[in-house]
């Protein structure tokens, strides 16, 4: 198994994850106004809480 540094991976995909979170809120709570930056920072804190610094992923998910 390969290991990925989850925080760095999420930082690398910040724009994509931020848009995805915003789309999710628009889909499930279209009448709620959210601050994308605030939501994303909360999301990062939750990742930090639920994940290890290095997470193992199956080798077939890594392309070198």
CHARMM internal coordinates of N, CA and C (Angstrom, degrees):
IC EDIT
DIST 1 N 1 CA 1.4520
DIST 1 CA 1 C 1.5219
ANGL 1 N 1 CA 1 C 109.81
DIST 1 C 2 N 1.3023
ANGL 1 CA 1 C 2 N 114.56
DIHE 1 N 1 CA 1 C 2 N 145.59
DIST 2 N 2 CA 1.4636
ANGL 1 C 2 N 2 CA 121.48
DIHE 1 CA 1 C 2 N 2 CA 176.17
DIST 2 CA 2 C 1.5318
ANGL 2 N 2 CA 2 C 108.63
DIHE 1 C 2 N 2 CA 2 C -91.76
DIST 2 C 3 N 1.3136
ANGL 2 CA 2 C 3 N 115.79
DIHE 2 N 2 CA 2 C 3 N 159.10
DIST 3 N 3 CA 1.4596
ANGL 2 C 3 N 3 CA 121.19
DIHE 2 CA 2 C 3 N 3 CA 175.75
DIST 3 CA 3 C 1.5233
ANGL 3 N 3 CA 3 C 108.84
DIHE 2 C 3 N 3 CA 3 C -118.62
DIST 3 C 4 N 1.3257
ANGL 3 CA 3 C 4 N 115.38
DIHE 3 N 3 CA 3 C 4 N 141.66
DIST 4 N 4 CA 1.4599
ANGL 3 C 4 N 4 CA 120.41
DIHE 3 CA 3 C 4 N 4 CA 176.21
DIST 4 CA 4 C 1.5227
ANGL 4 N 4 CA 4 C 108.01
DIHE 3 C 4 N 4 CA 4 C -125.36
DIST 4 C 5 N 1.3177
ANGL 4 CA 4 C 5 N 115.14
DIHE 4 N 4 CA 4 C 5 N 143.70
DIST 5 N 5 CA 1.4602
ANGL 4 C 5 N 5 CA 120.16
DIHE 4 CA 4 C 5 N 5 CA 175.57
DIST 5 CA 5 C 1.5161
ANGL 5 N 5 CA 5 C 106.57
DIHE 4 C 5 N 5 CA 5 C -84.06
DIST 5 C 6 N 1.3126
ANGL 5 CA 5 C 6 N 115.21
DIHE 5 N 5 CA 5 C 6 N 100.78
DIST 6 N 6 CA 1.4572
ANGL 5 C 6 N 6 CA 121.87
DIHE 5 CA 5 C 6 N 6 CA -166.93
DIST 6 CA 6 C 1.5305
ANGL 6 N 6 CA 6 C 112.82
DIHE 5 C 6 N 6 CA 6 C -59.45
DIST 6 C 7 N 1.3234
ANGL 6 CA 6 C 7 N 117.92
DIHE 6 N 6 CA 6 C 7 N -41.06
DIST 7 N 7 CA 1.4638
ANGL 6 C 7 N 7 CA 119.85
DIHE 6 CA 6 C 7 N 7 CA -179.18
DIST 7 CA 7 C 1.5239
ANGL 7 N 7 CA 7 C 111.44
DIHE 6 C 7 N 7 CA 7 C -63.12
DIST 7 C 8 N 1.3277
ANGL 7 CA 7 C 8 N 116.73
DIHE 7 N 7 CA 7 C 8 N -41.78
DIST 8 N 8 CA 1.4634
ANGL 7 C 8 N 8 CA 119.81
DIHE 7 CA 7 C 8 N 8 CA 178.62
DIST 8 CA 8 C 1.5240
ANGL 8 N 8 CA 8 C 111.22
DIHE 7 C 8 N 8 CA 8 C -67.71
DIST 8 C 9 N 1.3150
ANGL 8 CA 8 C 9 N 116.62
DIHE 8 N 8 CA 8 C 9 N -36.29
DIST 9 N 9 CA 1.4640
ANGL 8 C 9 N 9 CA 120.66
DIHE 8 CA 8 C 9 N 9 CA 177.65
DIST 9 CA 9 C 1.5271
ANGL 9 N 9 CA 9 C 110.26
DIHE 8 C 9 N 9 CA 9 C -63.52
DIST 9 C 10 N 1.3151
ANGL 9 CA 9 C 10 N 116.41
DIHE 9 N 9 CA 9 C 10 N -46.30
DIST 10 N 10 CA 1.4603
ANGL 9 C 10 N 10 CA 120.57
DIHE 9 CA 9 C 10 N 10 CA 179.78
DIST 10 CA 10 C 1.5256
ANGL 10 N 10 CA 10 C 110.44
DIHE 9 C 10 N 10 CA 10 C -65.53
DIST 10 C 11 N 1.3414
ANGL 10 CA 10 C 11 N 117.31
DIHE 10 N 10 CA 10 C 11 N -40.24
DIST 11 N 11 CA 1.4665
ANGL 10 C 11 N 11 CA 120.22
DIHE 10 CA 10 C 11 N 11 CA 176.38
DIST 11 CA 11 C 1.5229
ANGL 11 N 11 CA 11 C 111.16
DIHE 10 C 11 N 11 CA 11 C -59.60
DIST 11 C 12 N 1.3261
ANGL 11 CA 11 C 12 N 115.81
DIHE 11 N 11 CA 11 C 12 N -40.95
DIST 12 N 12 CA 1.4670
ANGL 11 C 12 N 12 CA 120.87
DIHE 11 CA 11 C 12 N 12 CA -179.80
DIST 12 CA 12 C 1.5334
ANGL 12 N 12 CA 12 C 111.01
DIHE 11 C 12 N 12 CA 12 C -62.76
DIST 12 C 13 N 1.3288
ANGL 12 CA 12 C 13 N 116.48
DIHE 12 N 12 CA 12 C 13 N -34.08
DIST 13 N 13 CA 1.4648
ANGL 12 C 13 N 13 CA 121.38
DIHE 12 CA 12 C 13 N 13 CA -177.76
DIST 13 CA 13 C 1.5274
ANGL 13 N 13 CA 13 C 112.31
DIHE 12 C 13 N 13 CA 13 C -102.02
DIST 13 C 14 N 1.3277
ANGL 13 CA 13 C 14 N 116.99
DIHE 13 N 13 CA 13 C 14 N 24.12
DIST 14 N 14 CA 1.4680
ANGL 13 C 14 N 14 CA 121.94
DIHE 13 CA 13 C 14 N 14 CA -175.06
DIST 14 CA 14 C 1.5241
ANGL 14 N 14 CA 14 C 112.67
DIHE 13 C 14 N 14 CA 14 C -54.03
DIST 14 C 15 N 1.2950
ANGL 14 CA 14 C 15 N 117.46
DIHE 14 N 14 CA 14 C 15 N -47.88
DIST 15 N 15 CA 1.4745
ANGL 14 C 15 N 15 CA 120.65
DIHE 14 CA 14 C 15 N 15 CA -177.78
DIST 15 CA 15 C 1.5382
ANGL 15 N 15 CA 15 C 110.52
DIHE 14 C 15 N 15 CA 15 C -61.38
DIST 15 C 16 N 1.3317
ANGL 15 CA 15 C 16 N 116.29
DIHE 15 N 15 CA 15 C 16 N -47.14
DIST 16 N 16 CA 1.4605
ANGL 15 C 16 N 16 CA 120.76
DIHE 15 CA 15 C 16 N 16 CA -177.79
DIST 16 CA 16 C 1.5288
ANGL 16 N 16 CA 16 C 111.43
DIHE 15 C 16 N 16 CA 16 C -66.39
DIST 16 C 17 N 1.3315
ANGL 16 CA 16 C 17 N 117.19
DIHE 16 N 16 CA 16 C 17 N -43.71
DIST 17 N 17 CA 1.4633
ANGL 16 C 17 N 17 CA 120.44
DIHE 16 CA 16 C 17 N 17 CA 179.41
DIST 17 CA 17 C 1.5235
ANGL 17 N 17 CA 17 C 110.76
DIHE 16 C 17 N 17 CA 17 C -66.16
DIST 17 C 18 N 1.3296
ANGL 17 CA 17 C 18 N 117.03
DIHE 17 N 17 CA 17 C 18 N -40.40
DIST 18 N 18 CA 1.4611
ANGL 17 C 18 N 18 CA 120.65
DIHE 17 CA 17 C 18 N 18 CA 179.11
DIST 18 CA 18 C 1.5205
ANGL 18 N 18 CA 18 C 111.25
DIHE 17 C 18 N 18 CA 18 C -60.92
DIST 18 C 19 N 1.3110
ANGL 18 CA 18 C 19 N 116.53
DIHE 18 N 18 CA 18 C 19 N -45.44
DIST 19 N 19 CA 1.4730
ANGL 18 C 19 N 19 CA 120.20
DIHE 18 CA 18 C 19 N 19 CA 177.91
DIST 19 CA 19 C 1.5242
ANGL 19 N 19 CA 19 C 110.80
DIHE 18 C 19 N 19 CA 19 C -64.01
DIST 19 C 20 N 1.3172
ANGL 19 CA 19 C 20 N 116.59
DIHE 19 N 19 CA 19 C 20 N -40.01
DIST 20 N 20 CA 1.4667
ANGL 19 C 20 N 20 CA 120.51
DIHE 19 CA 19 C 20 N 20 CA 179.88
DIST 20 CA 20 C 1.5169
ANGL 20 N 20 CA 20 C 111.56
DIHE 19 C 20 N 20 CA 20 C -64.03
DIST 20 C 21 N 1.3186
ANGL 20 CA 20 C 21 N 117.09
DIHE 20 N 20 CA 20 C 21 N -41.59
DIST 21 N 21 CA 1.4679
ANGL 20 C 21 N 21 CA 120.34
DIHE 20 CA 20 C 21 N 21 CA 176.81
DIST 21 CA 21 C 1.5246
ANGL 21 N 21 CA 21 C 110.75
DIHE 20 C 21 N 21 CA 21 C -63.73
DIST 21 C 22 N 1.3135
ANGL 21 CA 21 C 22 N 116.26
DIHE 21 N 21 CA 21 C 22 N -42.82
DIST 22 N 22 CA 1.4610
ANGL 21 C 22 N 22 CA 120.29
DIHE 21 CA 21 C 22 N 22 CA 179.04
DIST 22 CA 22 C 1.5360
ANGL 22 N 22 CA 22 C 110.38
DIHE 21 C 22 N 22 CA 22 C -62.67
DIST 22 C 23 N 1.3131
ANGL 22 CA 22 C 23 N 117.58
DIHE 22 N 22 CA 22 C 23 N -44.30
DIST 23 N 23 CA 1.4687
ANGL 22 C 23 N 23 CA 121.46
DIHE 22 CA 22 C 23 N 23 CA 177.20
DIST 23 CA 23 C 1.5246
ANGL 23 N 23 CA 23 C 111.21
DIHE 22 C 23 N 23 CA 23 C -60.54
DIST 23 C 24 N 1.3186
ANGL 23 CA 23 C 24 N 116.06
DIHE 23 N 23 CA 23 C 24 N -39.84
DIST 24 N 24 CA 1.4692
ANGL 23 C 24 N 24 CA 120.95
DIHE 23 CA 23 C 24 N 24 CA 179.99
DIST 24 CA 24 C 1.5217
ANGL 24 N 24 CA 24 C 110.57
DIHE 23 C 24 N 24 CA 24 C -61.93
DIST 24 C 25 N 1.3311
ANGL 24 CA 24 C 25 N 116.80
DIHE 24 N 24 CA 24 C 25 N -45.42
DIST 25 N 25 CA 1.4633
ANGL 24 C 25 N 25 CA 119.92
DIHE 24 CA 24 C 25 N 25 CA 178.11
DIST 25 CA 25 C 1.5223
ANGL 25 N 25 CA 25 C 110.92
DIHE 24 C 25 N 25 CA 25 C -64.50
DIST 25 C 26 N 1.3175
ANGL 25 CA 25 C 26 N 117.80
DIHE 25 N 25 CA 25 C 26 N -40.61
DIST 26 N 26 CA 1.4600
ANGL 25 C 26 N 26 CA 120.32
DIHE 25 CA 25 C 26 N 26 CA 179.39
DIST 26 CA 26 C 1.5251
ANGL 26 N 26 CA 26 C 111.25
DIHE 25 C 26 N 26 CA 26 C -63.50
DIST 26 C 27 N 1.3227
ANGL 26 CA 26 C 27 N 116.75
DIHE 26 N 26 CA 26 C 27 N -33.74
DIST 27 N 27 CA 1.4685
ANGL 26 C 27 N 27 CA 120.76
DIHE 26 CA 26 C 27 N 27 CA -179.74
DIST 27 CA 27 C 1.5278
ANGL 27 N 27 CA 27 C 111.25
DIHE 26 C 27 N 27 CA 27 C -74.40
DIST 27 C 28 N 1.3454
ANGL 27 CA 27 C 28 N 117.40
DIHE 27 N 27 CA 27 C 28 N -48.96
DIST 28 N 28 CA 1.4525
ANGL 27 C 28 N 28 CA 121.07
DIHE 27 CA 27 C 28 N 28 CA -172.87
DIST 28 CA 28 C 1.5277
ANGL 28 N 28 CA 28 C 114.16
DIHE 27 C 28 N 28 CA 28 C -89.63
DIST 28 C 29 N 1.3161
ANGL 28 CA 28 C 29 N 117.46
DIHE 28 N 28 CA 28 C 29 N -21.66
DIST 29 N 29 CA 1.4664
ANGL 28 C 29 N 29 CA 120.67
DIHE 28 CA 28 C 29 N 29 CA 179.90
DIST 29 CA 29 C 1.5281
ANGL 29 N 29 CA 29 C 108.60
DIHE 28 C 29 N 29 CA 29 C -142.21
DIST 29 C 30 N 1.3503
ANGL 29 CA 29 C 30 N 116.68
DIHE 29 N 29 CA 29 C 30 N 66.57
DIST 30 N 30 CA 1.4610
ANGL 29 C 30 N 30 CA 120.19
DIHE 29 CA 29 C 30 N 30 CA -173.22
DIST 30 CA 30 C 1.5290
ANGL 30 N 30 CA 30 C 114.48
DIHE 29 C 30 N 30 CA 30 C -62.56
DIST 30 C 31 N 1.3107
ANGL 30 CA 30 C 31 N 117.69
DIHE 30 N 30 CA 30 C 31 N -21.46
DIST 31 N 31 CA 1.4619
ANGL 30 C 31 N 31 CA 120.66
DIHE 30 CA 30 C 31 N 31 CA -178.22
DIST 31 CA 31 C 1.5324
ANGL 31 N 31 CA 31 C 113.18
DIHE 30 C 31 N 31 CA 31 C -93.16
DIST 31 C 32 N 1.3297
ANGL 31 CA 31 C 32 N 115.81
DIHE 31 N 31 CA 31 C 32 N 2.09
DIST 32 N 32 CA 1.4591
ANGL 31 C 32 N 32 CA 120.47
DIHE 31 CA 31 C 32 N 32 CA -179.01
DIST 32 CA 32 C 1.5272
ANGL 32 N 32 CA 32 C 109.21
DIHE 31 C 32 N 32 CA 32 C -101.41
DIST 32 C 33 N 1.3117
ANGL 32 CA 32 C 33 N 116.30
DIHE 32 N 32 CA 32 C 33 N 129.23
DIST 33 N 33 CA 1.4585
ANGL 32 C 33 N 33 CA 120.97
DIHE 32 CA 32 C 33 N 33 CA 176.60
DIST 33 CA 33 C 1.5214
ANGL 33 N 33 CA 33 C 108.12
DIHE 32 C 33 N 33 CA 33 C -90.88
DIST 33 C 34 N 1.3306
ANGL 33 CA 33 C 34 N 116.03
DIHE 33 N 33 CA 33 C 34 N 127.27
DIST 34 N 34 CA 1.4629
ANGL 33 C 34 N 34 CA 119.90
DIHE 33 CA 33 C 34 N 34 CA -179.45
DIST 34 CA 34 C 1.5307
ANGL 34 N 34 CA 34 C 109.62
DIHE 33 C 34 N 34 CA 34 C -123.18
DIST 34 C 35 N 1.3076
ANGL 34 CA 34 C 35 N 114.56
DIHE 34 N 34 CA 34 C 35 N 152.04
DIST 35 N 35 CA 1.4531
ANGL 34 C 35 N 35 CA 121.93
DIHE 34 CA 34 C 35 N 35 CA 175.04
DIST 35 CA 35 C 1.5312
ANGL 35 N 35 CA 35 C 106.50
DIHE 34 C 35 N 35 CA 35 C -93.54
DIST 35 C 36 N 1.3272
ANGL 35 CA 35 C 36 N 116.42
DIHE 35 N 35 CA 35 C 36 N 111.72
DIST 36 N 36 CA 1.4613
ANGL 35 C 36 N 36 CA 120.97
DIHE 35 CA 35 C 36 N 36 CA -174.80
DIST 36 CA 36 C 1.5322
ANGL 36 N 36 CA 36 C 112.12
DIHE 35 C 36 N 36 CA 36 C -57.19
DIST 36 C 37 N 1.3134
ANGL 36 CA 36 C 37 N 117.44
DIHE 36 N 36 CA 36 C 37 N -42.29
DIST 37 N 37 CA 1.4601
ANGL 36 C 37 N 37 CA 120.77
DIHE 36 CA 36 C 37 N 37 CA 179.94
DIST 37 CA 37 C 1.5159
ANGL 37 N 37 CA 37 C 112.03
DIHE 36 C 37 N 37 CA 37 C -64.04
DIST 37 C 38 N 1.3229
ANGL 37 CA 37 C 38 N 115.91
DIHE 37 N 37 CA 37 C 38 N -42.40
DIST 38 N 38 CA 1.4629
ANGL 37 C 38 N 38 CA 121.00
DIHE 37 CA 37 C 38 N 38 CA 179.60
DIST 38 CA 38 C 1.5234
ANGL 38 N 38 CA 38 C 110.88
DIHE 37 C 38 N 38 CA 38 C -64.94
DIST 38 C 39 N 1.3168
ANGL 38 CA 38 C 39 N 115.81
DIHE 38 N 38 CA 38 C 39 N -44.54
DIST 39 N 39 CA 1.4691
ANGL 38 C 39 N 39 CA 120.33
DIHE 38 CA 38 C 39 N 39 CA 178.86
DIST 39 CA 39 C 1.5228
ANGL 39 N 39 CA 39 C 110.01
DIHE 38 C 39 N 39 CA 39 C -61.92
DIST 39 C 40 N 1.3167
ANGL 39 CA 39 C 40 N 116.59
DIHE 39 N 39 CA 39 C 40 N -42.53
DIST 40 N 40 CA 1.4562
ANGL 39 C 40 N 40 CA 119.96
DIHE 39 CA 39 C 40 N 40 CA -177.55
DIST 40 CA 40 C 1.5233
ANGL 40 N 40 CA 40 C 110.82
DIHE 39 C 40 N 40 CA 40 C -66.43
DIST 40 C 41 N 1.3306
ANGL 40 CA 40 C 41 N 118.37
DIHE 40 N 40 CA 40 C 41 N -40.91
DIST 41 N 41 CA 1.4614
ANGL 40 C 41 N 41 CA 120.71
DIHE 40 CA 40 C 41 N 41 CA 178.55
DIST 41 CA 41 C 1.5255
ANGL 41 N 41 CA 41 C 110.66
DIHE 40 C 41 N 41 CA 41 C -63.26
DIST 41 C 42 N 1.3219
ANGL 41 CA 41 C 42 N 117.15
DIHE 41 N 41 CA 41 C 42 N -39.24
DIST 42 N 42 CA 1.4666
ANGL 41 C 42 N 42 CA 120.38
DIHE 41 CA 41 C 42 N 42 CA 176.81
DIST 42 CA 42 C 1.5271
ANGL 42 N 42 CA 42 C 109.87
DIHE 41 C 42 N 42 CA 42 C -64.33
DIST 42 C 43 N 1.3315
ANGL 42 CA 42 C 43 N 116.20
DIHE 42 N 42 CA 42 C 43 N -43.60
DIST 43 N 43 CA 1.4652
ANGL 42 C 43 N 43 CA 122.18
DIHE 42 CA 42 C 43 N 43 CA 177.33
DIST 43 CA 43 C 1.5322
ANGL 43 N 43 CA 43 C 110.44
DIHE 42 C 43 N 43 CA 43 C -56.42
DIST 43 C 44 N 1.3230
ANGL 43 CA 43 C 44 N 117.52
DIHE 43 N 43 CA 43 C 44 N -43.97
DIST 44 N 44 CA 1.4655
ANGL 43 C 44 N 44 CA 121.10
DIHE 43 CA 43 C 44 N 44 CA 178.45
DIST 44 CA 44 C 1.5247
ANGL 44 N 44 CA 44 C 111.85
DIHE 43 C 44 N 44 CA 44 C -62.23
DIST 44 C 45 N 1.3216
ANGL 44 CA 44 C 45 N 116.45
DIHE 44 N 44 CA 44 C 45 N -41.15
DIST 45 N 45 CA 1.4677
ANGL 44 C 45 N 45 CA 119.40
DIHE 44 CA 44 C 45 N 45 CA 178.60
DIST 45 CA 45 C 1.5196
ANGL 45 N 45 CA 45 C 111.06
DIHE 44 C 45 N 45 CA 45 C -64.16
DIST 45 C 46 N 1.3179
ANGL 45 CA 45 C 46 N 116.24
DIHE 45 N 45 CA 45 C 46 N -36.65
DIST 46 N 46 CA 1.4699
ANGL 45 C 46 N 46 CA 119.59
DIHE 45 CA 45 C 46 N 46 CA 179.98
DIST 46 CA 46 C 1.5371
ANGL 46 N 46 CA 46 C 110.34
DIHE 45 C 46 N 46 CA 46 C -70.47
DIST 46 C 47 N 1.3164
ANGL 46 CA 46 C 47 N 117.33
DIHE 46 N 46 CA 46 C 47 N -37.66
DIST 47 N 47 CA 1.4614
ANGL 46 C 47 N 47 CA 120.34
DIHE 46 CA 46 C 47 N 47 CA 175.63
DIST 47 CA 47 C 1.5191
ANGL 47 N 47 CA 47 C 109.29
DIHE 46 C 47 N 47 CA 47 C -61.00
DIST 47 C 48 N 1.3290
ANGL 47 CA 47 C 48 N 116.36
DIHE 47 N 47 CA 47 C 48 N -45.94
DIST 48 N 48 CA 1.4551
ANGL 47 C 48 N 48 CA 120.96
DIHE 47 CA 47 C 48 N 48 CA 179.12
DIST 48 CA 48 C 1.5256
ANGL 48 N 48 CA 48 C 111.07
DIHE 47 C 48 N 48 CA 48 C -59.36
DIST 48 C 49 N 1.3245
ANGL 48 CA 48 C 49 N 116.84
DIHE 48 N 48 CA 48 C 49 N -36.44
DIST 49 N 49 CA 1.4695
ANGL 48 C 49 N 49 CA 122.14
DIHE 48 CA 48 C 49 N 49 CA 179.95
DIST 49 CA 49 C 1.5316
ANGL 49 N 49 CA 49 C 112.29
DIHE 48 C 49 N 49 CA 49 C -71.75
DIST 49 C 50 N 1.3211
ANGL 49 CA 49 C 50 N 116.89
DIHE 49 N 49 CA 49 C 50 N -39.23
DIST 50 N 50 CA 1.4612
ANGL 49 C 50 N 50 CA 121.33
DIHE 49 CA 49 C 50 N 50 CA -172.48
DIST 50 CA 50 C 1.5248
ANGL 50 N 50 CA 50 C 115.11
DIHE 49 C 50 N 50 CA 50 C -95.18
DIST 50 C 51 N 1.3207
ANGL 50 CA 50 C 51 N 117.91
DIHE 50 N 50 CA 50 C 51 N -14.37
DIST 51 N 51 CA 1.4648
ANGL 50 C 51 N 51 CA 121.08
DIHE 50 CA 50 C 51 N 51 CA -175.59
DIST 51 CA 51 C 1.5226
ANGL 51 N 51 CA 51 C 111.51
DIHE 50 C 51 N 51 CA 51 C -117.79
DIST 51 C 52 N 1.2986
ANGL 51 CA 51 C 52 N 114.43
DIHE 51 N 51 CA 51 C 52 N 154.83
DIST 52 N 52 CA 1.4529
ANGL 51 C 52 N 52 CA 121.25
DIHE 51 CA 51 C 52 N 52 CA 171.68
DIST 52 CA 52 C 1.5290
ANGL 52 N 52 CA 52 C 108.06
DIHE 51 C 52 N 52 CA 52 C -78.98
DIST 52 C 53 N 1.3347
ANGL 52 CA 52 C 53 N 116.85
DIHE 52 N 52 CA 52 C 53 N 162.77
DIST 53 N 53 CA 1.4635
ANGL 52 C 53 N 53 CA 119.77
DIHE 52 CA 52 C 53 N 53 CA 176.98
DIST 53 CA 53 C 1.5194
ANGL 53 N 53 CA 53 C 110.00
DIHE 52 C 53 N 53 CA 53 C -57.90
DIST 53 C 54 N 1.3144
ANGL 53 CA 53 C 54 N 116.94
DIHE 53 N 53 CA 53 C 54 N -46.66
DIST 54 N 54 CA 1.4635
ANGL 53 C 54 N 54 CA 122.86
DIHE 53 CA 53 C 54 N 54 CA 177.12
DIST 54 CA 54 C 1.5154
ANGL 54 N 54 CA 54 C 107.55
DIHE 53 C 54 N 54 CA 54 C -111.84
DIST 54 C 55 N 1.3129
ANGL 54 CA 54 C 55 N 116.95
DIHE 54 N 54 CA 54 C 55 N 122.40
DIST 55 N 55 CA 1.4644
ANGL 54 C 55 N 55 CA 122.42
DIHE 54 CA 54 C 55 N 55 CA 178.03
DIST 55 CA 55 C 1.5243
ANGL 55 N 55 CA 55 C 108.81
DIHE 54 C 55 N 55 CA 55 C -109.02
DIST 55 C 56 N 1.3176
ANGL 55 CA 55 C 56 N 115.15
DIHE 55 N 55 CA 55 C 56 N 137.99
DIST 56 N 56 CA 1.4487
ANGL 55 C 56 N 56 CA 119.34
DIHE 55 CA 55 C 56 N 56 CA 178.07
DIST 56 CA 56 C 1.5238
ANGL 56 N 56 CA 56 C 109.58
DIHE 55 C 56 N 56 CA 56 C -86.53
DIST 56 C 57 N 1.3259
ANGL 56 CA 56 C 57 N 114.70
DIHE 56 N 56 CA 56 C 57 N 138.40
DIST 57 N 57 CA 1.4541
ANGL 56 C 57 N 57 CA 121.08
DIHE 56 CA 56 C 57 N 57 CA 177.89
DIST 57 CA 57 C 1.5290
ANGL 57 N 57 CA 57 C 107.39
DIHE 56 C 57 N 57 CA 57 C -131.54
DIST 57 C 58 N 1.3237
ANGL 57 CA 57 C 58 N 117.49
DIHE 57 N 57 CA 57 C 58 N 149.77
DIST 58 N 58 CA 1.4549
ANGL 57 C 58 N 58 CA 119.67
DIHE 57 CA 57 C 58 N 58 CA 178.58
DIST 58 CA 58 C 1.5296
ANGL 58 N 58 CA 58 C 111.60
DIHE 57 C 58 N 58 CA 58 C -59.35
DIST 58 C 59 N 1.3162
ANGL 58 CA 58 C 59 N 115.64
DIHE 58 N 58 CA 58 C 59 N 144.13
DIST 59 N 59 CA 1.4579
ANGL 58 C 59 N 59 CA 120.85
DIHE 58 CA 58 C 59 N 59 CA -178.54
DIST 59 CA 59 C 1.5269
ANGL 59 N 59 CA 59 C 113.32
DIHE 58 C 59 N 59 CA 59 C -56.99
DIST 59 C 60 N 1.3315
ANGL 59 CA 59 C 60 N 116.44
DIHE 59 N 59 CA 59 C 60 N -30.33
DIST 60 N 60 CA 1.4661
ANGL 59 C 60 N 60 CA 118.29
DIHE 59 CA 59 C 60 N 60 CA -178.03
DIST 60 CA 60 C 1.5309
ANGL 60 N 60 CA 60 C 112.47
DIHE 59 C 60 N 60 CA 60 C -70.65
DIST 60 C 61 N 1.3342
ANGL 60 CA 60 C 61 N 117.35
DIHE 60 N 60 CA 60 C 61 N -7.12
DIST 61 N 61 CA 1.4577
ANGL 60 C 61 N 61 CA 120.34
DIHE 60 CA 60 C 61 N 61 CA 176.47
DIST 61 CA 61 C 1.5257
ANGL 61 N 61 CA 61 C 112.54
DIHE 60 C 61 N 61 CA 61 C -94.52
DIST 61 C 62 N 1.3181
ANGL 61 CA 61 C 62 N 116.43
DIHE 61 N 61 CA 61 C 62 N -1.39
DIST 62 N 62 CA 1.4621
ANGL 61 C 62 N 62 CA 122.19
DIHE 61 CA 61 C 62 N 62 CA -178.71
DIST 62 CA 62 C 1.5349
ANGL 62 N 62 CA 62 C 108.94
DIHE 61 C 62 N 62 CA 62 C -111.47
DIST 62 C 63 N 1.3071
ANGL 62 CA 62 C 63 N 115.18
DIHE 62 N 62 CA 62 C 63 N 128.69
DIST 63 N 63 CA 1.4585
ANGL 62 C 63 N 63 CA 121.34
DIHE 62 CA 62 C 63 N 63 CA 176.66
DIST 63 CA 63 C 1.5245
ANGL 63 N 63 CA 63 C 106.81
DIHE 62 C 63 N 63 CA 63 C -115.66
DIST 63 C 64 N 1.3058
ANGL 63 CA 63 C 64 N 116.64
DIHE 63 N 63 CA 63 C 64 N 119.40
DIST 64 N 64 CA 1.4643
ANGL 63 C 64 N 64 CA 118.64
DIHE 63 CA 63 C 64 N 64 CA -178.07
DIST 64 CA 64 C 1.5079
ANGL 64 N 64 CA 64 C 111.76
DIHE 63 C 64 N 64 CA 64 C -104.43
END
COOR INIT
IC SEED 1 N 1 CA 1 C
IC BUILD
